[in-house]
Amino acid sequence: MSYLALDISKPAFLFFIGEFSFDGTWEHPVNAHQADFELILPQTGTLSILVNDHPFILKPGDVLLVPPYAKVTGNGTMTQQINFYWLHFYCDYKVVDSPTDGSKDQLIFPNQFRIKDNGDILILLSELMNMELDRTTNQLPLNLLTTTILAKLNVEYHRKSINAHPSTLVSQALEWIRANMSVDLSIKNVAEHFEVSNAYLTQQFKRDLNTTPLQHLLGLKIQAAKVLLIRTNLPIYEISANSYFKNEKNFIRVFKKHTGVTPSNYRKHFAYHHQNNPFVDPSIPIPREMQEKYNIKYR
């Protein structure tokens, strides 16, 4: 198996980015790439394509990196709703034989891989599209954010590779936390449920996921808040309650610490692109009534 080693000693150059959505009969047209890469990230449905006559079946959570000078065609007619992000960029690269063959200035990818958590990637893609639509934005910020997206994908890919088989305890704890999200849920609750100490649970999380149970829990809450801020017009205090924070003041403080902006400013920044473009992420534990009321579907 070969891998693509992308050189980021200088930023990748953004060529074009978009979000494709269609509900009906559709087949990917024939595209002949030049010197540009293409990233494809499905969000809804199944995308079946051929890259240089090699078939790829892409579902939500998959990422496809199409190399330069490739021919991309459809692999049959699709009759279901489909939605995916696509991003074309230029970057120096070479082909290597192992994911460990690259240098510190290279990001190593296979052609296709899966990521467990695409929430942050979706946010970055949305920001890049907003910036690209703003014709006053200089090219350099677009290139820097494109490179950041590639770096984030690389982290998620290697995290997935390294932690493909987390321990039974960590796997069960992740699912239990997701299923039992509440304002009062604490790491002590999780540890007591699995009859282990806080210290041991934290040690296992760090070993398998390179994070702590508390960081994971806060990350889920922040992700839920981000979706509600983008997808609804709820006041901040209601978003605070529905993303499991104790009160509005605590929510604003924690959200700003994690994102660098207040919830209100975050909403203003992303309102334009997402007004009529919903995205989904099954790992975000939004209350069921909020999913139904605002049509926030789990795939």
C-alpha positions in Angstrom: 0.0 0.0 0.0 1.3 3.5 -0.9 0.7 6.7 1.0 0.8 10.4 0.0 3.2 12.6 1.9 2.1 16.2 1.6 4.8 18.8 2.1 3.5 21.6 4.4 6.8 23.4 4.9 4.9 26.1 3.1 1.0 26.4 3.2 -1.1 24.4 0.8 -2.8 26.6 -1.8 -6.6 26.7 -1.8 -8.0 26.4 -5.3 -11.7 25.9 -4.7 -14.1 24.6 -2.0 -17.8 23.7 -2.0 -20.6 21.7 -0.6 -22.6 19.5 -3.0 -26.2 18.4 -2.1 -28.7 16.7 -4.2 -31.8 14.5 -3.6 -32.6 12.5 -6.7 -31.0 10.5 -9.5 -27.3 11.6 -9.9 -24.0 10.2 -11.1 -20.6 11.9 -10.5 -19.5 13.5 -13.8 -16.1 12.7 -15.4 -13.5 15.1 -14.0 -9.9 15.1 -15.2 -7.7 16.7 -12.4 -4.7 18.7 -13.2 -2.0 19.4 -10.6 -4.5 19.8 -7.8 -5.5 17.5 -5.0 -9.2 17.0 -4.0 -10.6 16.1 -0.6 -14.1 14.6 -0.5 -15.9 14.2 2.8 -19.5 12.7 2.6 -22.0 13.9 5.2 -25.2 12.2 4.0 -25.7 9.2 1.8 -23.2 7.0 0.0 -21.0 8.2 -2.7 -19.7 5.6 -5.2 -16.9 6.8 -7.6 -14.0 5.6 -9.6 -10.5 7.2 -9.3 -8.3 6.1 -12.1 -10.8 3.2 -12.6 -10.3 2.1 -8.9 -13.7 2.0 -7.0 -14.3 3.9 -3.8 -17.4 3.6 -1.7 -17.6 6.7 0.6 -20.0 7.0 3.6 -20.2 9.6 6.3 -17.0 9.5 8.3 -14.9 8.6 5.3 -12.3 10.9 3.7 -11.0 10.5 0.2 -7.8 12.2 -0.9 -7.7 12.3 -4.7 -4.1 12.8 -6.1 -3.1 15.2 -8.9 -3.7 14.1 -12.5 -6.3 11.6 -11.6 -9.5 10.9 -13.5 -12.7 10.8 -11.3 -15.9 9.3 -12.6 -19.1 8.0 -11.3 -19.5 4.4 -10.4 -23.2 3.9 -11.3 -26.3 6.0 -10.7 -27.2 7.1 -7.2 -30.8 7.5 -6.3 -30.6 8.6 -2.6 -30.0 11.9 -1.0 -26.3 12.8 -1.1 -24.3 15.6 0.5 -20.6 16.0 0.6 -17.9 18.6 1.0 -15.2 18.9 -1.7 -11.9 20.9 -1.5 -9.3 21.4 -4.2 -5.8 22.5 -3.3 -2.3 22.5 -4.5 0.6 21.1 -2.5 4.0 19.5 -3.1 4.1 15.8 -2.3 5.7 12.5 -2.8 4.6 8.9 -2.6 5.9 6.8 0.3 5.5 3.1 1.3 4.7 3.6 5.0 2.8 6.1 7.2 6.0 6.6 9.2 8.2 7.4 6.2 7.6 11.2 6.1 9.5 14.0 7.7 8.3 16.5 10.3 7.2 18.8 7.5 5.0 16.2 5.8 1.5 14.9 6.4 1.1 11.3 5.5 -2.3 10.0 4.2 -3.7 6.9 2.4 -6.1 7.6 -0.4 -9.1 6.7 1.8 -9.5 6.7 5.6 -12.1 7.2 8.3 -12.2 9.6 11.1 -14.2 9.1 14.3 -15.1 12.7 15.0 -15.7 15.0 12.1 -17.4 17.8 14.1 -14.3 20.1 14.2 -13.5 19.4 10.6 -17.0 20.5 9.5 -16.6 23.7 11.5 -13.2 24.4 9.8 -14.7 23.7 6.4 -17.6 26.0 7.0 -15.2 28.8 8.1 -13.1 28.2 5.0 -16.1 28.5 2.7 -17.2 31.7 4.5 -13.8 33.2 4.0 -13.6 32.1 0.4 -17.0 33.7 -0.4 -15.8 36.9 1.1 -13.9 38.4 -1.8 -12.0 40.8 0.5 -10.1 37.8 2.0 -6.5 37.6 0.9 -5.2 34.3 -0.4 -2.8 33.6 2.5 -5.4 33.2 5.2 -7.3 30.8 2.9 -4.1 28.8 2.4 -3.3 28.7 6.1 -6.8 27.5 7.0 -6.6 24.9 4.3 -3.3 23.6 5.8 -4.9 23.6 9.2 -7.7 21.4 7.9 -5.2 19.0 6.4 -3.3 18.9 9.7 -6.4 18.3 11.7 -7.4 15.4 9.4 -3.9 14.0 9.7 -4.2 14.1 13.5 -7.6 12.3 13.4 -6.3 9.7 10.9 -3.3 8.8 13.0 -5.4 8.9 16.2 -7.8 6.4 14.5 -4.9 4.2 13.4 -3.2 4.2 16.8 -6.4 3.7 18.8 -8.2 1.4 16.5 -8.9 -0.9 19.4 -9.3 1.0 22.6 -9.7 -1.1 25.8 -13.1 -2.5 26.7 -13.3 -0.1 29.6 -12.7 3.0 27.5 -15.0 1.9 24.7 -17.8 1.2 27.2 -17.1 4.5 29.1 -17.3 6.5 25.8 -20.7 5.0 25.0 -22.0 5.4 28.6 -20.9 9.1 28.7 -22.7 9.7 25.4 -25.9 8.0 26.5 -25.9 9.6 30.0 -25.1 13.2 29.2 -26.6 15.6 31.8 -25.8 18.8 33.5 -24.7 16.9 36.7 -22.7 14.1 35.0 -19.2 14.0 36.5 -16.2 11.8 35.9 -16.7 10.5 39.4 -20.1 9.2 38.2 -18.5 7.4 35.3 -15.8 5.9 37.5 -18.3 4.7 40.0 -20.5 3.1 37.4 -17.6 1.0 36.1 -16.3 0.4 39.6 -12.8 1.9 39.0 -11.0 4.9 40.5 -11.0 8.3 38.9 -7.2 8.1 38.5 -7.4 4.7 36.8 -10.2 5.8 34.4 -8.1 8.9 33.5 -5.0 6.8 32.9 -6.9 4.5 30.5 -8.3 7.4 28.6 -4.9 9.1 28.2 -3.3 5.8 27.1 -6.0 5.0 24.5 -7.3 8.4 23.4 -4.6 10.9 24.5 -7.2 12.8 26.4 -8.9 12.7 29.8 -12.5 11.8 30.5 -13.2 15.4 31.6 -11.8 16.8 28.3 -13.9 14.3 26.4 -17.0 15.2 28.3 -16.5 19.0 27.8 -15.7 18.4 24.1 -19.1 16.7 23.6 -20.9 19.6 25.4 -19.1 22.2 23.2 -19.9 20.2 20.0 -23.6 20.1 21.0 -23.6 23.8 21.7 -21.9 24.6 18.3 -24.6 22.7 16.4 -27.4 24.4 18.3 -25.8 27.8 17.8 -25.6 27.2 14.0 -28.8 25.3 13.4 -31.3 27.1 15.7 -32.3 30.6 16.9 -32.5 29.6 20.5 -31.4 32.2 23.0 -28.0 31.5 24.7 -29.5 30.5 28.0 -31.5 27.7 26.3 -28.5 26.5 24.3 -26.6 26.4 27.6 -29.3 24.1 29.2 -29.6 21.9 26.1 -25.8 21.4 25.8 -25.6 20.3 29.5 -24.0 23.3 31.2 -25.0 24.4 34.7 -25.9 27.9 33.8 -25.5 30.5 31.1 -22.5 32.2 32.7 -20.6 29.0 33.1 -21.5 28.0 29.5 -20.2 31.4 28.1 -16.9 31.1 30.1 -16.2 27.5 29.1 -17.2 28.0 25.4 -14.9 31.1 25.0 -12.1 29.2 26.7 -12.4 26.4 24.2 -13.1 28.3 21.0 -11.6 31.8 21.7 -15.0 33.5 21.0 -18.3 34.0 22.8 -21.3 31.9 21.8 -23.0 35.0 20.3 -19.9 35.8 18.1 -19.6 32.2 17.1 -23.2 32.2 15.9 -22.8 35.5 14.0 -19.7 34.2 12.2 -21.3 31.0 10.9 -24.9 32.1 10.4 -24.4 33.0 6.7 -23.2 29.7 5.4 -25.3 27.4 7.5 -28.6 29.2 7.3 -29.9 26.6 4.8 -27.2 24.0 5.0 -27.6 21.6 7.9 -24.9 19.1 8.8 -25.0 16.2 11.1 -22.8 14.3 13.5 -24.0 11.2 15.3 -21.4 11.7 18.1 -23.0 15.0 19.3 -25.4 14.1 22.1 -28.2 16.7 21.5 -31.4 16.0 23.4 -33.9 14.0 21.3 -36.6 16.7 21.5 -34.1 19.2 20.1 -33.2 16.9 17.3 -36.9 16.5 16.4 -37.8 20.1 16.8 -35.0 21.4 14.6 -34.6 18.4 12.3 -31.1 17.7 13.5 -30.8 14.1 12.3 -28.4 11.4 13.3 -27.2 9.4 10.3 
